[in-house]
Structures are given as C-alpha cells and as structure tokens.
C-alpha cells in the first residue's frame, strides 16, 4: 500500500490522488474484461486511487468494465473515478457530440449507468469545442455538480487562454470552477511547459498527464534502422497516431534509451519518473495492457530520478521544445513540427 506522503492534492480540491493514475484506454480493446478487472483490483490494492476513463473508450465498454469491477470489489468510495465526454458514442444524431448542455447531460446519464454508480468524481471535457459558448458548458457542468451527479469537472488538451477564460467566467458568473487539466506531456513533446502548465498553476488546476511514454517511443519500442519495429497497433492506426511517431522523434528516443542504459534503469521507468515529478504535475496516467505491466509500474510511485539523469534528459529535448507532435489531436493547435 502507498504511504500517505506520496499522495498529491487534486488541484483546488481537498482530494488526494496517487502520483500515477490508472488509464483504461486498453480495456476491452485489446485487454479482455477478466484481465482488465485484475488490473483494476491490483492497482487499487497497491495504492493507485485515481482511475481515468472515457465514454469513448471501446465504445463505452471500458466504463462498463470499471463499473463491474467496482461493484464487485466494493472499492468505489476509495477511488477517484474520472471519465470524459465529447466524442459521439453511437448513431444518435448530429448532437451526440461536443460540449452542449444537451450532450453533456445525456452523456453523463449514460456514463453513470455504464459505471454503475450514482456520481462521477471528475467529469472531463475530452476536447475543447470552439463553436459552443463556454458559458453554456460551464452552466451545464455547474448544474450537474449541484445535482450531485458529478463532484468536480475539468478539461483535456486545452490552450492556455481557454484555461484562463474558464476560471475568470467562473469567478465573475458564480459557476463551479474547473479543477483539472489533462494534457499530453513527455520528454519528446515539452511544449506544454511554455504556457499551458503555467496557466494551470495560476488557476490552481491539477495537471493529469496522458501519453508519458510517447506511445512507446520512450520505452524503446521503435528503431529507425529496423522497419519491422514500426509494425505496432498504434502506428498502424495511421493518421495522427502515425504522425507522432516520426523519424526525428524516434532518433531522440533512441538517444534516451542509450542514456537510461548508462544508468541501468529501464527507459519506460525513467519516462514515468521524469514526467511525474516535473513542476506542476499531479498524476501521470499509466495505460497497461497486461497485469504484468501494472505490476512493473506501481513501484515507481515511491521513486525519483537521479538529478544527474534528469539534467541529461534536458540535453536530448530542451525545456519547452518538441521533436514529436502530441498536440495534433487538439482542434485549436495549428502548429506543425519541422
């Protein structure tokens, strides 16, 4: 079990969460239900108390698996359960997406059913919608808080100005405040250090990190000299996923792997340790496909990087810069990497 000293405050709330959270994007696709439940149970028993999912993961099946696990293991009150809304979850019409009042309320009701719970701890906008007035979104989320269907809300992959806009509108119009921002952050894409993380610190938001392993590049999965190493499910999905795994990014990841070998630490371990202890970070999401993977990750919650290794990582990709584009799923991001 994880000692109390390792838990961190979730933004402007009184909640405490583990420094590594359980991401569930692999549940049902490809991880089968039985092993997914084993992963959940093991993670909770070892002190991970933050579980992150989305209504879009495996078409809602990930939420159903979590709901089944928590109803069986009776740990619901011990964990902070986070899910998301934004993407469509079926052929339900043109308004089954986005951040409108209609979609938010319906998506919340559907998630509550799949999760087999009467409240969600942290309800997150999966993406920003520039076509919906933020007042409409904040008012709907505030109503859900007051109805007790959600305890808190946050957003994911937002620009810094949206974070500021949300906070100021909540201040002036007496809406409930966002408490978290989930963003892509790893050694290969550090651009969030420039404005987004400082905006989160100013707004007192928890920062939840997705893709700390850079889709496996920082685990040493890819090698530009070995074309067969690119034959992976993520790369083969094409589009934004393949775009992130560029030759330049893989070159940097290989330098990273060589560096970690000099310190005799697994590259994936260094990647998690590096990101979870960066300034402003609350929790880094681990997305295990197998029970063995979560067993390998759990001990990292109590560990830290040697300062010398941390400094050497800055020489591979300097602060604030990037060699991979993990903001390419954000509709507001127009920048491209050369």
N, C-alpha and C positions, 0 to 999 in steps of 0.2 A: 504493500500500500504506500501511497505517496504522502510524505510528511506535509503538514500544513504550510510550512515555509516556502514550498515550491509553487503554491497556487498564486494566481495573479488576479487583480481586480478587473472586472469586465467593464471598462470604460467608466462612465459616470454613475454606474450602479453600485450596489453593495454586494454584488455576486462575486464569487471567486471561481476561477476556472484553471484547469491544468495547462501547463505551458505547451503541451502537444495535445491537439484535439483529434477526434476520430472523424475522418472524412469518409463518405459512404458512396461515392460515385461508382465504385466497382460492384456494389451489392446487386445481385441478380444478373449483372452483366459485366464481367463473366462469373463472379463468385456466386456459387449456389447458396440457397437460403440457409441450409444447415450450417455451412461454414461461416456465413455472414453472422449468424446468431452466436456462434462460438467466438468470433472476433469481438462482437459487442460485449459479451459476458467477460471475456478475458480483459479487455481494455478497462471496463468498469472496475473489475476486481483489483487491477493494478493502479488505480487512481485517476485514470482519464475520466473526467466528468463532463466533457463537452463533446456532444455528438452533432455533427453538421450534415444536413442532407438537403434535398430539394424535391419539389413536386415533379420536376422534370427528369430526375434520375431514373433510368429504366422505365420511363412512363408511369412513375408513381410506385413501382414495385419496391424501390429502396425504402420508401416511407412505410409500406406495408410490412416489410421485414423488421424494421425497427419497432413498429407497433406491436408485432407479435413477440419480439424478444423482450420488450419492456413489460408486456402484460404477463409474461411467463416468469421473468426473473424478479419482478417486484422492485426494480431499481428506479422507477420513474421519478420519484421525488429526490433521488440522489444525484441526478444528472441535469445538465443544462441542455435542453433539446432545441436545436436551431434548424429551421427549414427556410425555404425560399419560394417566391412567386415571381412570375414574369412571363415565362415561356408557356405556350399552349400545351395542354395535356391530352388532347384528343380532338376529334372533329366536332367541336361545339360551337362553331361560328366565328366570325371575324373578331368578336370582342373577348374571346377566350385567350387573352394575352395582354401584356402591358401592365400599367400601374394605375388604371382607372379604379374608381370606387367599386363599380360593378365586378370587375375581375378580382380585385383584392379580396372582397368579402366572400365571393364564391370559392376562390382558390383556398382561402383559409378554412372554410367549412369542409371542403373536400380533404384537405390535409389532416384536419382534426380526426376525420373518420378513418383515414388510412393509418394514422399514427396511434389510433385507439386511445386518445387522450382528450381531456376537455380543455386543455390550454397548451400553447406553444410558448416556450421561454423567450426565444429570439426569432422574430419573423423578419426576413430579409428580402429586399428588392434584389432580384438576381441581376438586373441591369437597369440603368437609367433610361427613362423614356423622355426624350426631349419634346414630344408632342402632347404630353399631358401636363397641365399646370401642377406644379409641385404642391400647391395648396390643396388640391383635390386628393392627392396621395397622402399628405400628412393628416388631413382631416379624417380620411377613412381609417388610417392606422391608429389615430388617436381614439376613434370610436371603438376599435377592437380592443385597445388597451382598457378603456373604461368599462367595456362589457366583460372583461376578464378572459377573453379568448386568446389574447397574447399578453405576455408580461412586458416585453420590450420589442423594439424594432430597430433595424439597421439597413444598410445597403451594401452593395458589392460593386467593385470596379468603377468607382465614381471619380470624376475630375475634382480637383481641389475646390473650384468655385461652387460646385453643387453642394459640397460638404458645408461650406460657409453659408450658402443660401438656405439650406435646410435648418441650420442652427439659428440663424437670425430670424427666420419666419416663425420658428417655434417660440423664440423669445418674445417676439412682438405680438403674435396672434394666439398665444397660450395653447399651442399644440403640444402634444407629448414630444419629447426630444428623441432623435436617433441616438443610439448608444454604441454603435459599432460600424466599422467599415471592413469589408472583406476584399482583399486585393491580391494580385499576382506579384510575388516577390521571391527572388532567388538571386544567386550570385551572377547569373547571366543577364538578368534584367533588373537593374537597380534604379530605374528612373523614378519610381515612387518616392525615393528618398528626397527628391528635389522639392516637391510641393505637396504631394498627397499625404505623406506621413506627417510632415509639419502641420498641415491643416487638421489632421486627426488629433494631434497633440493639443492644438489650440482649442478644438471643440471638445476635448476630453472623451474621445471615442476609443473604444477597444479596437485594435488592429488584428484582424484574423488573416493569416496568410494561406493562400492556395498556391499549389504547384511549387513547393520548396525544393523539389528535386529536378525542376525544369524538365518535366516529362521524361525523366530517366536519364537525361544527359549528364547530370551531376552524380549519377550512380555508375557512370562509366559504360552505359548501355550502347553508345554509338561510337563508331570509329570511321573516319573518312577514308581510311585505307582498306576497309572491309565493307563493301556494298551490302553484304548479307546482314550486317548489323542493323540496317535500316528496315528490315522486314519485321516490323512490330505493328501491333494493332493501332497504336496511336498515329504512327507515321502513315500507315496505310489508309487512315481515315481521310487523308488529303486535306485540302483547304487550309484553314487557319492552323490546324494541328501540324501538318507537314511544314508549313511556313515557319513555325517556331524552331524547328529542328534544322537550322541552316548549317552550311559548311563552316561558317565563321564561328557559330555557337559551339559546334562540335569540337573545333580546334581548341577553343578556350576550355571546354570541359575536359579535354584530354590533358591539358596543362594542369588543370585542377586535380585530376586523378593522379598524375605523377607527383604532385605536391603532397597529397594525402598519403601516398605510399611512403614518402620520406619520413612521415611521422607515424607510420604504421597504424593508421586509422582508416576504416572503411570510408570511401568517398561519400556514400549516402549518409553516413553518420555525421561527417563534417558538414554536409549541406544542411542537415536539420539543425545541428548545433549553431552553425553560423547564423541562420536566419532567426531562430527563436530568441536569441539574445541580442539582436540588433535593437538600437534605441526605438522605443515606441511600440514594440511588438508585444501583443498579449498572448497569442497562441498560434502555433503553426499546425496546419492540418496534415495528418498522415492519412493516405488513402490506400491501405493494404488490400492486396488481392487474396492473401492467404493468412492463416493463423500464424504461421511461422514468421511472416513479415511483421506482424504487430508485436510478436514476442521479441523480435530483434530491435524494434523501435522504442519500446517502453522504457528501457533503462536510460535512454538519452535525456529524459525529463530531469534527471538529477546531475547531469554532466554539463561541462562547459568546455569551450575550445581553449587550447593554449594561446596566450596573447600573441606569441610569435607567429603562429599559424594564421590567426585572424588577420594580422598585418600583411602577411604574404598573399592572402586571398585578394586584398585590395590591389595588388600589383597585377593580378590576372584581369580583373574588371574593376576599374577605379570607381569610387563612390559616385552615385548619380548617373552612371553611364550604362550602356547595354550593348550586348552582342546578339541577343535574341529578343524577339518581339512578343511578349506575353500580354501586351495590352491590345493585341489585334482583334480581340472579341468585343472591345468596347466601341459602341457606335460613335462616340464623340472623339475618339483618337484618330487623327488623320496622319500623324507622323509615321514615316517608314524608316527602317534602318538601311543604311547603305552597305 
